[in-house]
Amino acid sequence: MKTEAVKILAIDTSTEACSAALFIDGVITEQYQLAPREHTQLILKMVEKLLSDAKLKVTDLDALAFGCGPGSFTGVRIATGVVQGLAFACDLPVIPVSTLAAIAQLTYENHQQKKVIAGIDARMGEMYWGCYSLDENNLMVLNGEEKVSAAKMVAINKNFSNQYCGAGSAWDSYAEQLNEKLGEQITAIYADYFPRSASIVKLAAAAFNRGEAVTAEEAQPVYLRNDVAKKKQDQKKS
């Protein structure tokens, strides 16, 4: 199946931003709003608006996608729950997409930056981050691993590059620490960037074409913080 023939709906509620996007025959439409603590009220309305405008039902889609994290614990759970519910009800496959990858992709699309350290404020003096670079298909791919750490622990793997730009809320929250640690290795900063479903659905379409979709049950959030993951495991055991 060619990517251009795919119809995919993506949502993201992992940060202060709430969004949904529809990929149809290579064309992306998006609903986006900065609305902290309003995601539960907004996200289904956004989905309904996109589908209505396209004259589609959920059952007409080939797959669903979502920003699987990292990000706000509550926000990531909202998107996971909505996508799992729709996927179970309509028997659709799911493509989880990293929110950090979405920020990196957005930075490339808007500024043609090919090396990005995407960072989301993780609170408690820490940030979620990952180093991304552009592949031959104009898609951002992860170099190494996504991590959660204090800003002073962020490091660029010299095997990939020593010149990156920074993008995401962590570059605002921890600007001084990051500048002190990375200094001249950072060529530009886009601190006001949040994950957007338009970027998520673009990455999801490529992943779907590679056969990387999973079942609704397998579509799980990514927290990165061990304490959050451990609590979820303990809840399952009890």
N, C-alpha and C positions, 0 to 999 in steps of 0.2 A: 504494500500500500504506500502511495506517495504521501509525503507530509502535507502537500497542498490540498489533498482531498479530505483531510481530517477535520472534524469539528470537535473542538475541546473547549470546555468551560473551566476557568481557573478562578480561585478566590484567595484572598490573603487578609488576615486580621492579626498578624504577628506583632505589629508595632502600633504607634499612634495612628497610622494610616489604615484605612479600610478600602478594599478594592475588589472588583470582579472584572474579568475580561473574557471575551469570546473570540476564539480563533476559528474562522471559517474560510476554507479555500485560500489560505495564506493571508487573509485580511483580519486584522485585530481591532476590535472595538473594546472600550474600557469605561467602567464607572470607577471613580476614585474620589476619596474625601478624607481629609485629615479630621478625625473625629474620635479623640480618646474617650474610652468608656461607652461608646455608642455602637460598637461593632455588632452586637447581637440584634439591635433594632435595624441596622442598615443593610447587613450583608444579603439577606434574602430578598430585600427590595431591589438591590442592585442586580441580583441574579434574574429576578422576574423581569426587570426592565430590559436587560440585554436580550433575553430569550424572546420577549414580546416584540421588540423592535426587529428581530431577525425572523420572526414568525416560526419559532422553533419550540419544541417541548424538550424536556430533559432527556426523554427517551430517544430523541433524534440525534443525540450526541454520540461520539465514538468513545469519549473518555472524559474524566474529570481530573483537575489538577489543583494543588493547593500549596501555599507556602508552609512547609512542614516545620519551619524553625531553622535556626534558633530565633528567640524573641521572647516576648512576654508570655509567661506560662499560661495565663488565662487566655490570651489572644490566640496562641497556637492551638490550644484545646478547642476553641470555638470553631476555627477553620477545619480542624480534624473531624470534629463531630458533625458539622454540616456536610462535608464531603462524604464521610462514611454513611450518613443517613441517606443521601441522594444515591450513592453508589449501590447500597444494599437494596433500596427500593426499586431502582431501575436496572439493576444488574449490569453496572458499568465498571470498567477498569479504572484505576486511579494512578496518577503520576505525582508522587511527592517531589517537590522542588525546593532546594535550599533558598532561604531568604537572603543569605549572603550572596549566593550566585545571582539572584535577581537584582540586587544592588549593583553588582559588578557588570551585569549585562546592560542595565540602564545607563551606567556610566559610559560604557562603550557606545551605545546607541546615540547618546546625546553629545558626547565629546570626543569620540573616536579614541578613547584611552584604551590601550591594549594590555596594560598591566595595572591591576587594581587590588589594593588591600581594602576589602569591604569590612566595615566594623559597625556593630550595633551595641548601644549602651546596654550592658547586662545588669546595671545597678550594683550596689554593694562594692563599688570601686573596681568593677571588672567590665570587660567587653568581650563580646563574641566576635571572632575575626577569622578571616581566611584570605590567602593570596590567590588571585585569579589571573589567568592570562588567556588571550584570544587564540582559538584554534583555527584550522583551515576553513571551517564552515561559518566563521564569524560568530562563534558562540564562546562564552566564557567558561573555562574549565578550571577546576581546583588544582592548585599546586600544593602537594603535601596534604595536611589535614586542617579541618576547621577546629578552632580551639576557643576556650574561654579562659581568660587570664587578666591580670592587671595590665594596664597599658604599658608599663615599663618592661613587660615580658614579651611584647610583640617583637618578632624578628623576621627579617626577610631571608629566605633561603638563597644564598648566593649562586647556587647551581642553576636557578631559574633566571634571576635578574637582580640587579641592585638599584633599579629605578622603577618606582611604582607611584601611582597616585592614590590618594585616600578618599574613601566615600562612605557615607553613612553617619548615623547619629553619634557614634563613639568619637568621631573626629571633632565634634563640638564639645562633648562632655569631658573628654580627656585631651584636649588640644595641647595643653602645655606639656604633659607627660610624653605624648606621642612625638611632638616636635623635638623634645629633648633627646628621645631615644633614637629617632630615625633621621631627623634633621634633613640633610641635603639629599637623602635617598627618595624623598617625596617630592614629586614634580608639580602636583596640584592637589587641592582638597575640595571635595563636594560634600560638606557636612550636613546639608539639608536633604539628603537622599534617603528615602525609605523604600522598602520592597514595594514593587507594583505588580499587579496581576498581569499587565501587558507583557512584562519581561518574563514572568513565571510561565505564562501560556506559550510564549515563544520557545523557551527552553523545554517545556513539556512536550510540544509538538515534535521536536527533534528526538526526545527520549522515547516517545511513543513509536516513532518510526524505527527506532533501534530495538524495539521489543522490550522496553524496560518498565512497562506498566505493571502494577500489582493489583491484588484483590482489595476489596474494601477493608477486610480484616487485617491485611498486611500494611495498610496505609497508616503509619504511625508517626507521631510527632517526634521531632529531634530537639532535645533540650540542651545538650552539651554539658550542663551542670550535673555532676554525679549525684549530688544530694537530691535533686528533683527526680532523676531517674530511679534512684534507690527507693524513694518514697512510693513511687508508682508500683515498683516491684513488690514492696512490702504490703501495699494495699491489695494486690492480687493474691498474695499468699494468705492474708488474713480472712 
